Amino acid sequence: MARTAAPGTRDTILTAAAGLFYEFGVRAVGMAQVVEAAGCGKNLLYKHFPSKADLAAAYLTLTRRERERTVAEVLRWPTDPTDRLLALVTEIADTVRRPGYRGCAFRNYLTEFPGETDEPARIAQSYLADSRAQMDRLVIGAGGDELLADRIWLVVNGLHSGTPTDAPVAVHWITEMVRPPGAP
């Protein structure tokens, strides 16, 4: 008779996989590594996640939920549209400066699996499209236009991609874009 899995087993597996996927990349991590890190058997892993794509989709879904909670908290207090935009950009800049930051999980997945159309790719693409739409709304709400939104998104992409642009400098640039010196 098969044993019953301990409560929280799925979360334990997902947490272990998320850490490995973020640190090393989804492609580089084998299911045996996940089994070892989670301290579970292979059968238990496959019971909860029948394929690596299922596990990657769960990882990206978890990451999206965490990211959305963070963004909601950042945007909770500022009421001025420009302040809301700058709060989000500042949070992104702070995130990319944290020790252990290895890039945006969604951009990383799409880089590892270019042209892929599986569930994890759809989750990553959806998150990025929704993030871009949110950024566009914030820029337009702050009195900007589509060109300004494109420019700000380009800087944000650069931050997430680990370009050599210093995060505080990027925030300064964006601040000047939305609040030019001498503007009221």
C-alpha positions in Angstrom: 0.0 0.0 0.0 1.3 3.4 -0.9 2.2 5.9 1.8 0.2 9.1 2.2 2.3 12.2 1.5 2.9 14.5 4.4 0.9 17.7 4.4 2.9 20.4 2.6 4.9 18.0 0.5 3.9 19.8 -2.8 5.0 23.1 -1.3 8.3 21.6 -0.1 9.0 20.3 -3.6 8.0 23.6 -5.2 10.1 25.6 -2.8 13.2 23.4 -3.5 12.6 23.5 -7.2 12.1 27.3 -7.2 15.4 27.9 -5.5 17.3 25.6 -7.9 15.5 27.0 -11.0 16.2 30.6 -10.0 19.9 30.0 -9.1 20.9 27.6 -11.9 18.1 28.0 -14.6 15.3 25.6 -15.4 17.2 23.9 -18.2 20.3 23.1 -16.0 18.4 21.6 -13.1 17.5 17.9 -13.3 14.6 16.3 -11.6 17.0 14.2 -9.5 18.4 17.5 -8.1 14.9 18.5 -7.1 14.3 15.2 -5.5 17.5 15.6 -3.5 16.8 19.2 -2.5 13.2 18.5 -1.5 14.1 15.3 0.4 11.4 13.3 -1.3 11.2 10.3 -3.5 11.0 10.5 -7.3 7.5 9.0 -7.2 6.3 11.7 -4.9 7.7 14.4 -7.1 6.0 13.0 -10.2 2.8 12.6 -8.3 2.6 16.3 -7.7 4.4 17.4 -10.9 4.1 14.9 -13.7 6.7 16.7 -15.8 9.4 19.2 -15.6 7.2 21.6 -17.5 4.5 21.2 -14.9 7.1 22.0 -12.2 8.4 25.0 -14.1 4.9 26.3 -14.6 4.2 26.0 -10.9 7.5 27.8 -10.2 6.6 30.7 -12.5 3.1 30.9 -11.1 4.5 31.1 -7.6 7.0 33.7 -8.6 4.2 35.7 -10.3 2.0 35.6 -7.2 5.0 36.8 -5.0 5.8 39.6 -7.5 2.2 40.8 -7.7 2.0 40.9 -3.9 5.1 43.0 -3.8 3.9 45.4 -6.5 0.5 45.8 -4.9 2.2 46.7 -1.6 4.5 49.2 -3.3 1.6 50.9 -5.1 -0.7 50.8 -2.0 0.3 54.1 -0.5 1.2 56.6 -3.2 -1.8 58.4 -4.6 -0.1 60.8 -7.1 0.3 59.0 -10.5 3.9 60.1 -10.8 4.7 59.0 -7.3 3.1 55.6 -8.0 5.3 55.1 -11.2 8.5 56.2 -9.4 7.6 53.9 -6.4 7.4 50.9 -8.7 10.6 51.8 -10.6 12.4 52.3 -7.3 11.2 48.9 -6.0 12.5 47.3 -9.2 15.9 49.1 -8.8 16.1 47.9 -5.2 15.2 44.4 -6.2 18.0 44.1 -8.8 20.6 45.3 -6.3 19.8 42.6 -3.8 22.5 40.0 -3.2 21.7 36.9 -5.1 19.7 38.6 -7.8 20.0 36.6 -10.9 17.6 38.3 -13.2 13.9 38.3 -13.8 12.6 34.7 -13.5 10.2 35.3 -16.5 12.8 36.8 -18.8 15.3 34.1 -17.7 12.9 31.3 -18.7 12.1 32.9 -22.1 15.9 33.3 -22.7 16.5 29.7 -21.8 13.7 28.4 -24.0 13.4 30.9 -26.9 10.4 30.3 -29.1 8.9 27.8 -26.7 5.1 27.7 -26.5 4.6 25.5 -23.5 2.7 26.4 -20.3 5.8 27.9 -18.5 6.5 30.1 -21.6 2.8 31.2 -21.7 3.0 32.1 -18.0 6.2 34.1 -18.5 4.9 35.9 -21.6 1.6 36.7 -19.8 3.4 38.1 -16.8 5.6 40.3 -18.9 2.7 41.5 -21.0 0.7 42.3 -17.9 3.7 44.1 -16.3 4.2 46.1 -19.4 0.5 47.1 -19.5 0.6 48.1 -15.9 3.7 50.2 -16.5 2.0 51.8 -19.5 -1.0 52.7 -17.4 1.2 54.2 -14.7 3.1 56.3 -17.3 -0.1 57.5 -19.0 -1.6 58.3 -15.6 1.5 60.3 -14.8 1.0 62.4 -17.9 3.4 60.6 -20.2 2.8 59.1 -23.6 3.5 55.8 -25.4 7.1 56.9 -26.3 7.9 57.7 -22.7 6.4 54.3 -21.7 8.6 52.6 -24.3 11.7 54.4 -22.9 10.9 53.5 -19.3 10.2 49.9 -20.2 13.6 49.8 -22.0 15.3 51.0 -18.8 13.4 48.5 -16.7 14.3 45.7 -19.0 17.9 46.7 -18.8 17.7 46.6 -15.0 16.2 43.1 -15.0 18.7 41.9 -17.5 21.7 42.9 -15.5 23.1 45.6 -17.8 25.9 47.6 -16.3 23.6 50.6 -15.7 23.7 51.4 -12.0 20.2 51.0 -10.5 20.1 54.4 -8.7 21.2 56.1 -12.0 18.3 54.3 -13.8 15.9 55.6 -11.2 17.3 59.1 -11.6 16.9 58.9 -15.4 13.3 57.8 -15.1 12.6 60.5 -12.5 13.9 63.1 -14.9 11.8 61.6 -17.7 8.6 62.0 -15.7 9.6 65.1 -13.7 12.0 67.1 -15.9 14.1 69.6 -14.0 12.3 72.9 -13.7 8.9 71.3 -14.3 6.1 72.1 -11.9 
